[in-house]
Amino acid sequence: MKIFFRTKQEQSPIEMIKEELKKRTGVQKTAALSAEEKKILDQIKRETEIWNKNNVTRTKAYLDFYRQHPEIHWAFLGHMVSRNGGWNMTDLKGELLSRLLSDKEKQSFFSFLERGNWLIFQDAYPQFLIYRESLRKNRPLFFLLPFLNISVFMEAIWNCFWRKRQPFFLTIALIINEQSYLEKRVIQNHNYKNGVFHKLEFKLQEFLSLNHILFPYKKGRAIHLKGLTLYHFESLHERILLGKRLYHVLFRNKDVLANTEQWANTHPHTGSRKDYWPAIFNAVHEGVPGEKYQFQLKSCNLRPGGRRIYSPALENAWENVSHAVAEKGDWFEHFHVLDYFMEIEDTINGEIQDEYCKTLERLELAALAKKAITIWH
């Protein structure tokens, strides 16, 4: 009877990841760093802080990195999702949502969105810089990741990626990592649970399907939107699955990816929805102060005589925020998260344009109804 053994080169990616994780789980970061390694860490911290000023700078940093390293798919996925984060932030000061929320509620929602956006960047971007430095020196430097309070899970993943460049596994790992990283720091945070999730307006947003993630691109002269909707933001499982599906929508179809890349490269992110739909949104308010709001849209076109909806740029909506240091702690506890590496079998076309158009019309109706309720009370 012959017994065949797999060589390390024949290991499956999951087996490779498990092996790397077993090496590192429970190991304390006690190794003394050289002067050069300390210098690398200091430079990474400085560069991350420079780009982590606000949503616009973060979003640009992701795209700049992706242009240099297109094998890191998450950098572009992160860029596009971060654009949506910026649009959600400015919506709070835009023409429609500002009619539905009090100033205190706007601030609470913004703080929630901004903290999550900031936390993900200060965790993900240093990983990219370690990878860049590893390429420069032609040797893996991922042992430095724990010194930046990055999960042992990602140290193992990056070492696997260095040995076998498989963008799919790295992207799914980053999706798992970033959503797990947010879970206790933002989603389970007592202040956000009381100030955001339990507010009637958050339920109203879910009802109105305002949790759309949009990927704009041009085909000919027309703007097209791909994307998906998140219905259960409080569920870690659902957020990870959404991330996988969004990756599928963006990278599975080469034409969609190429067109979206072209759009992103030619439309700098400002935070205003005018970036992708200047026929409907404008960063300058076209209305007269104090005028009664009228329906402007029908089937994602302006009605005759209608004016564009105000959607401000981020710099005109919110000031930069000084954040408290990120909470320490590693989220990784169990190998069960490796189940998320299974590929999506269903075809997801990401058609969202009609749904989004209906959402805008419902939001207009809600803004008018809220105003009417205010008048009557």
N, C-alpha and C positions, 0 to 999 in steps of 0.2 A: 504493500500500500504506500503510495506516495503522498507526502504532506507538502502542500505549497504554502509558502509564507509570502505575504505582501511586503514589498520593500517600502521604505518611507516615501519614495517617489510615487508609489501607487496608492498611497493613502487617499481616502476621500477627504474633501475639505472639512467635513464635520469631524472626522477622526483627528485630523490635524489640529483643529481648533480645540478639541477636548484635551489632546495631549499638551498643547501649549497652556491651557488653563490649569491643568493638574500641576504643571511645573510651578505656576505662579501663585495659586490660591494659598493663602496663609503665609506667604513669604513676606517678611518685613523689609522695607526699603532701608537697609542699614549700610549699604555700600558707600564708601567714601567717594565723593566726586572729585574729579580732577579740576584744575583751574579752568581748563578749556571747556569742560562740561558745564561748570557753573556759569561761565560766560554765555554759553549757548542758551541756557535756561533764562538768564537775565534778559538777553536780547529777545527771546520769544515772549516773555512777559511784557516787555516794553512795547513790542510791535502789536501784540494783542490788545493792549490797553489803548493804543493810538486808534485802532480801527473799531473799537467797541464803544465809541462815543454815542452813537444813536443808530436807529434802524437803517438810515440811508448809508452810513459808512460801513456798517456790517454787510449789508446787501451787496455793496460794491466790492468789498474784500472777497466775498465768496466767488463772485464772477471773475475777478482778476486772477484768483488762484486757479479756477477751472480752465481759464484760457491757457495758462502755463502748464497745467497738468490735467488734460481731459480724461485721463484714466481714472481720476477720482470723481466718479459720477455724482456722489452726494454733494459735492461742492456746487454743482449746477442745480440739483434738486433743492438744496438748502437756499440757494440764491432765489429761486422762484417762489418758494414757500415764504421766505423772508419778505419778498415784495408784498405778498398778501398780508403779512403781519403789519407792514407799514400802511397799507390801504385800510386795514381794520382800525388802526390807530387814528388815522385822519378822518375816517367816517364819524368818529365820536364828535368831531368839531365841524363836520360837513352839514349840508342843508337838511338832510332827512333825520338822521339819528339824533342830532342835537335838539330836535323838537320832542323827542321821546324820553330824553334823559335829563336829570338834574345835573348841575355842575359837579356835585359830589360824586354822583354815579359815573359821570364821564371820567373823573380823576381816578376812581377805583378801577374801572375797566382799563384805562390807559396803564396804570401801574401794573396790573396783572399782565397785560400784553408785553409791556416793556421789560418787566423782570424776566419773563420767559425767553424773550428774544435775546436779552443780554446774557442770561445764563447759558443758553445753548452755544452762543458764539464763544464765550470764554472757556467752554469745554472743547468745542470742535476745532476752532481755529488753531490752537496750540498743537493739536495733533497733526494738522496739515503742515505746520512749520517744522515739526520734528521730522516728518516725512521728507520735506524739501531739503532739510539739512542732511538727512541720511543719504539722499541722492547725491548731494554735493560731495560728501565724504566717502561715498561708495561703500558704506557699511551701516547696518541698522542701529539706530540710536533710541529705539523704542523703550529701552530700560529706563529712559529719563521720564517717561510719561507719569509714573506714580509720583514723581517729585512735583508734578503740576496738578496733583489730586485728580488724575484721570483714572477711570476704572481699570482694574486688572483685566477685565474683559477685553477692553480695547488694546491693551498691551499685547495680549495673546493674538488678537485679530490682525493687528499690524504686522506682527512677526510672521504670521501665516501669509499675509499679502506680499510681504517682501520675498518670501520663498516661491510663491506661486501667485502671480498677478491675476486675480479673479475679481473684477470690479463688482460683480453681483454680490458676492459674499461680504465684501467690505461695505457696500452701500446698505445692505440689510442690517449689518452689525451696527453701523452708525445710526440707523433709524431706531433700532432697539435701544441703543445706548442713550441717545439724546432724550427719548421719551421716558425712559426709566429714570434718567437723571433728573428730569423735571418733576417726577411724580410726587416725591416728598417735599421738594423745595418750593413747588408752586401749587400743584393740583391739590395736595393734601394739606397745604398751609392753612392754618386756622383763619387768618385774616382774609385770604382770598375766598375760602369756602363761604364765610359769612358775608363778605362784601361784594362778591361777584356771583358765585354759583347759586346762592339761595335767593338772589334778587329776582323779582318778577320779570324784570326786563331781560335777564339772561334767558329765562324760559321763553320770553317773547321772541328773542333772537332765534332760538331753536325752532319755535313755531313758524317763524318767517323764513327759515332755512338761510339765515345769514352767515352760516359757517362754510361758505363756498371757498374752495381753493381753486383759483383760476390761473390757467396758463395761456396767456394771449399770444397770438402770432398772426402774421399777415399772409394771405394767399391772394396774389394779385393786389388789388387795392383794398379788398375787404378785410376787416378784422375778424378773427375767429377765436373762440374760447374753448379750450379743453379743460378738464379738471374733474373734481369730485366734491362731495359734500360730507362733512363730519357731523353726525347727529348726536353722538354721545361723547362729548369732550372729556368728561370725568373718567372715562374708561381707558386705562392704559392699554389694554388689549385692542380696543377699537382704534386708538391712535396709531399703534404700531401697524395694524392691518391697513389703515388708511395710508400710512407712509409707503408701505409696500405697493399698494395699488397706484398711488401717485407716481412712484418710480416706474411702474409698468406703463402708465399712460404716457409719461414723458420720454422714456428710452426704448420702448418696444418698437415703436414705429419710427423709422429713420427720417421720414419726411417731417413728421411732427417735431422730432428733436431738432432737425436742421432749421426748420422755420422758426421754432421757439428760440433757438440760439441766436439766429439772425435778428429777431425782434429784440431780444435782450441786449445784444451788442450795439444796437442802433437807437435804443430808447433808455437813456439813463434813468434810474429809479429816483423819483422825487417824493413818493408817498401819495401823490394825487392820482385819482383814478383817471384823470386826463391823460396819464402816460399811455394808456391803452385804448381809451375811448373818448377822444377829444370832441367827437360829434355830440356826445351826451353830457360829458362832465367838463367843468372848467375850474382852474385853480383860482380864478378871480370871480367874486360874487357878482352875477349879472342882475340880481334883483334890486328893488328899491327898499331901503330900510323900513321895516314895519309893515310891508305889504302882505296881504293874505296869500298864502301859498295856493297855487293852482296845480292841477295835474299837468305834468309836462310830457309824460311818456305814453306811448302806445306801441306795443310789440317792439320795444327797444329802438324806437324812433321818436324824435321830438314831434309832438302834435303841432299842427299849424299854429304859428304864433307863439309856440312854446320857447322857453329859454333853457340853457344848459344848467344842470344841477351843480351847485357849488361843492367842490371836493378840494380842499386846500392841500398845499405841499406840506410835508412834515415840519419843515423849519418854521412855517407860519402857524402851525397848529400847536406844537408842543416844544418846550425847552428841553435841553439835554438834562439827564438825570444822573446824580451821583449815587451809585449803588453800594449797599453794604456788601462786605466780602461774601463770596459764595459759601454756603454751608458745606462743611466737610462730610466725608463718608462715602463708602463705595456701595452702590446699589446691588452689585452682582452677588447672588447667593446660591443659585442653583442652575444646573445644566438644562433645565426645562426650556429656557429661553432659546435654546438652539433649534427648537421646533419651528421657530419663525423663519428659518432658512429654507423651508420647503417653498418651491416655486409656485406661483399662482398659475393654476391651470385654466381658469376661466378667462375669456377674452373680455377686456374692459375697454370700451371705446372712449370713455371720458367725455361723452357728449353732454355738455352742461349749459350751453348757451340759452336754449329755450327756458330751462329751469331758472337760470339767473335773471332773465328778462322778466319772468313772472314774479320773481322775488322783488325786483325793483318796483314793480307796479304795486305789489302788496305793501311794500314799505312806504310808498307814497300815500296809500290809503290809510295806513296806520298813523303816519305823521299828521294827516288831516283829521283823523278821528281823535287823536290825542289833543290836538288844538281845540277841536269842538268840545271835548270833555272839559278842558281847562276853562273855556268860555262859560259853559253852563254851570260849572262849580264856582 
